[in-house]
Every structure is written in structure tokens, then in C-alpha cells.
Amino acid sequence: MGRRRISSIAALLALVAACGCGKRGTQTSKETGENVKPADVDAARIVNADRDPGDWLTYGRTYSEQRFSPLKQINDGNVGQLKLAWYSDLDTHRGQEATPIVVDGVMYFSTAWSKVIAMNAATGKRLWEYDPKVPPEWAINLCCDVVNRGVAMWKGKVFVGTLDGRLVALDSATGKPVWETLTIDPKYRYSITGAPRVVKGMVIIGNGGAELNVRGYVSAYDAETGKLVWRFYTVPGDPAKPFENPILKMAAKTWTGEWWKVGGGGTVWDSIVYDPDLDQLYIGVGNGDSWNPKFRSPHGGDNLFISSIVALKPETGKFVWYYQETPRDQWDYDSDQSILLTTLKIGGQERKVILHAPKNGIFYVIDRVTGKPISAKPFTAINWATGVDMKAGRPIFTSFARYPASNAKPVTPGPLGAHSWQPMSYSPRTGLVYIPVIEAGFLYRGLKDFEPKKLAFNTGINMVAAEMPQNPAIKQAILNSVHGELLAWDPVNQKPAWKIERPRPWNGGVLSTAGNLVFEGTAAGNFEAYRADNGTKLWSFNAQTGVMAGPVTYMANGEQYVAVLAGWGGVFPLATGAVAIKGGEVRNISRMLVFKMGGTASLPPVPKAEPPVLNPPPMTASKATVSKGQQLYQTYCSTCHGDAVVSGGVLPDLRYSSALANDEWFNVVLRGLLEPHGMVSFSKALSHDDAAAIRAYVIFRAHQTIEQEKASAKK
Ligand code: HEC
């Protein structure tokens, strides 16, 4: 798919017709003859989830979100016999990031484009499907692929947030919509990719968009009616208007300039966790908008509550405490990553804690009562800070990481983070946290001047300076430095217990079990099991595609199952170019994979793909045009088609596009020919000359690639 060539307009139109995009919000009931009971999930059942270990009732299984299962029918002694029980192919060939929910033998999960599917958890038989019919052109408002991370359940309903900002309640027995509410102002480029959580009869949901000039918030809706109960803004708005919440008056003192004009950011796009012990809600707050603080808060300031964990009261959304992990963040260091709750014995005392490993690469143990960090240590190589000053509770910044700067060395971690949305897991049995770690730096150089642009990825940094250098030695050194890890971390002593090196970053979410097992999917296309206590590899399955999502385990008819949603995508293969195909291109084959002891299913062989051929038209444009095209490409196109025009295998690699040779280029880029597939018309942002300049740069890159391939063949 990545290097698919389109040979004619007719072929393009055939593709468009294949999309089948019609009116919004349809639901398909399968004539299964199976009676689906309404899923009976309520507060008592989720709070006591450990009495229901055979179910997976909420995103992280229990409210503590540890992703630890007490099940042990499958264990370190017999996992070698784990086989595929069933699989189910999906119709969305984009990134799959969802954690399935399993209630009373029925599995509910979301897929790309915010679709929802219900299946018999033992057999994979489809019970119903729901498609919210997200307008495909909304895809331009997604930084990181058209993904969805999961659904939530409550008293016979299934809740899903859609890419275009709707929250939809479905009847869990039929998949029919019960209510739907718009959670955003569609004038702004918001999106929902995160899983809702249900607390005390309210559905809690945030949104994303902090490179697209939005202001972050989290909202609570009545689960029965869809009515807004409360909303908490994570960054202050225009101080000339009344503050929505008294704490925002304090927060506004940490901002300077006219931040509300660029949005401010601070989106709550992933973690929302309820603590029944203390009756508190914790939200992970994202990066500032723009990344470059010069353009959002030019005269300094910590910019609360970006890159923080904030505690709120669930009934009212009233502020309780905050802890800012990256004050005045300028590296896209979200704090949205998995928030896990547990109790640890520290210095002889039982402490109620949050375990957090955000993008900034530091592992925090935070007191849930006070919001103060108990300990904080880097869990990977970082160079933006040397550690955390525990008295002040603030990172000790290095001058090296600040920008604008002319340093030629990447800052680590980069914007992918040391750990992104792929959920981590904590096993109370081993006392270890299992983290899918990313090691990838990034060259941040601030722009001198900057105006947020329509339809662009607006970071305020120089995306051309950050482009992969084409010098073979430098390029190889960068590729060598990028990799991943499955890290088992001891949170009490703040040190590694064991780790598995992964040649590629962007591996999957983690599940740990009482069977002394840890399960993780990989970027290389496997699904694997390790011993939880010492990291010995015990089992591996060839999944034929990259696996990113968080696995789950459950019981059906007395047997234990392990399930994971497979399907390569997300920001890494879309945006990072050559880094994403380090070690070979990964294909997207989107399917649910379900395993049990002695399962007898097998996957069909992967269809062979013709190797693509580079056949660009001749280079005729001037150097100045190519350089203008490069600037525009990196600003408008690279987040989907890849840095320096190298696709990560999910969306088309433009160097191979036959549209380069003729007017089809303008039909696609300016006239919206492929809009039904999520490739919008850029006519609101780009002129004909601009589109021609981008084409000149892509043609230049295609010829450069041919030269590079010739040179390396000679060696
Ligand atoms: C939000 C993601 C996104 C962005 C940003 C984006 N594209 Fe696309 N583009 C797509 C998708 C998705 C497709 C594939 C549509 C399909 O499956 O037919 C595509 C297809 C194309 C194609 C057809 C390629 C082929 O031969 O199959 C061209 C040409 C193209 N894009 C050019 C551009 C240019 C130029 C820019 C920047 C101005 C850009 N795109 C920005 C998502 C994007």
C-alpha cells in the first residue's frame, strides 16, 4: 500500500468508489441468531473488577489501570502451547491502537475511523458493527493517524469518541446509537482518539490537537442522557474574559503574551484515571501549542497546566492538585501517557502512589494524596535535563536542550517521547512496571517568525532543519541511534530489573499476568511473551504486521484467552520517514488476533507485493523552487507522507506516485480527488505554484533516491 502507484484518474476514481462512504452513523446487525445481553457494567462491578478476573471491564482492566490480570491458566510453564484460536479481518487499513473490552463473553472494540465492533469473545462471530461515518476530510485535523484507543461500558451502553469530536452512546446489545453529543467547537481542529472512562454515571472524555491551535479541556457527560455535567480547561483563555474556573486565574500568571490566540494546547488526549480510594480523577495533560514557547508565551512562564498531571473531583471537575513534569515544555513532552495507581512500601511506609513514565523520559512516583513526587529518575538516556531537583520538584534543565539554538545534536527524547500512548503495565506480583520505551532524538530549532497556518502542522520550529540529512554517514548514524526497548522497571528502587532490546521503536502496549507472563506486540510484526520476573523469552507469534495496541486476557467457557488488535500505523510510520522503515517496510494488515491453549486457527499467507519502481519525470525545476517545495512539504505533507518524502508503509510514498507526471497531481492536491480517503484538498492553504513547488521537491527526492540506490549498489 505504501508504494502503491496510481496509473490513471480512472483507477483513482475506482479507489474512491471502493470507500463506500455515505451518510453518517450507520449500524449493521448480523443475522447471528445469537442473543446479546445488555452489558451489565456499573460502579460496583468496576470497583470490584478483581472479583471478575475473567472480564476486562475498562480500558486498563480495573480503575487502577495496571493492565495486570490475575488469570494464570496460561502461565510461564505452558505458554509455549499458546496457539491462534481465531482472528477477524478489519476493513480499516490504518493504525489500530484500541484495547478491547470483554464483558460476559462479548468483546467490544473500536478500530481506525472510530468504528465499533462487538463479537463473541470465544468464537469471533460478529454480533454488530457501528460506523460513525466520520467525514474523511476531517483526517487533516489528526496529527497522528485516524486511530482510536478504545470504548467504555456502562449499564447496557458502549461509549466511543469519534475523530470529529462526537461522543456516541450505543446500545450494547444491538450497536444502535442511543445518544450522540458534539464535544468540540468544529471551528477548531480538535479530534478524539482516546478511550472514554465512565465514573459515577458520567462519561469522561478529552481531545487532541495541540499542534493545530486548540485549547485543551476534559468534559464529563451524563451517561444516560449525554448532557454536559462539567468541563475543566487545562490552560487559561483570554484573561480579558471571565475565567471558567478559579484555578485558571493562578494558571494565567504562568503565561505571557497572547497565548490564547495560538490555542495554548494542553490537550487531554489519552489518560483519564479514577481513584476510588481517594475519590479523585487524574488527567494527563499534553504539550503546549505551539511547541516553540516563543510563540505561545514569549516572556517566559511555566505555562500551567501543560505537561502536567492534574487531580480533579469527579462530581464537579473541581481542581484538587497538579504536578507539572515539564515546566515550559518545548519538546512536545506530553504527560498524557498511562497513569497507573497502586500502593508501594517506600521507606517502611505504605504510600498511595501514581506511577508515571511520560514522554520526557523520567519515571515518577507521585503521592496521590498531595500530588508531590516521592521519587523521579530517568528510565532512558535523556539530555534535556540531568534529573529532578526533589526539593523544588522541578527538572534540572541542561542549557543544551533549549532552543532557538544552533546545536547540531538531537535532543533526547524527541517528540515521539521515550514512551508514548502504548500502555505500560504494573504487576503487583513482581513489583515491576513494564514500559515500551522509545529511543529517538530530534533536532529542534526555533523559527524566527511564525504564524499558524491553515491545514498545517504548526509547531513553530524549523521542520526543514529537523529533516533527515541525506549524507549517508550521518543518516546511518541517526538510524543506528534509534531503537526500542521492553523495560522492566523497579519503581521502589527506581532502577531497571531487566530489558529486551528492540531494533525498532514503536512497539506495543504491555499486559502482565499472574501466570508470570508479560505480553507485548512488536514493530517488527510479532506478538511475544516473556517471563515477568526475569525477561526470558517464552513464546512468539508471527503477526504479519506491526502490533501497537495493548493486549488483554479473559475467560470464556472456562478457557483463558489472550487478544490483541494488530495493524501498523499511528504517528511513527506516518511521519518519521527513513526511521520508520529502518529494518524494512512494515505492512498494515488490520485484524483482531485471539489466542488460547491448543488453538487451531492459522493466518492466511501474506499476499506478495510487486516491488515498486521509481520512475519520476525529469528534473526541470530551479533550485529555488525545489527548496520552496521542501519547506512546504515539511509543513503540510510530512506528517502523513513521511519526513523527506519517505513513507513508513501505511500511506502512499509520493516519490513513486504516477501523479508526479501529469495533472493528476493537482487534481489530488488542490481539487480533492482523494478526499473520500482522507487526502483533503489543500486549495485553502496552497496556490497552484505552491503545489507545483512541492511536486518539484518530490521529483528531486525521487531522483536523489535513484542516485543513492546506485551508489550503495556499487559498494
Ligand atoms: C492527513 C494526512 C495527509 C496529509 C497531511 C497529506 N496527505 Fe496526501 N494522502 C493522504 C492519504 C490518506 C492518501 C491516500 C488516499 C488513498 O488511499 O487513495 C494520500 C494520497 C496522496 C496522493 C496520491 C498518491 C498516489 O499516487 O497514490 C498525493 C499525490 C498526495 N497525497 C499528495 C499530498 C501532498 C502534496 C500533501 C501536502 C500538501 C499531502 N498529500 C498531505 C493523506 C494525507
Residues whose N, C-alpha, C, O or C-beta is under 5 A from the ligand:
A	BS01	HEC	R4 R5 I6 L15 A139 I140 L142 Y636 C637 C640 L651 P652 S657 S658 A659 V668 V669 L674 H677 G678 M679 F682 I694
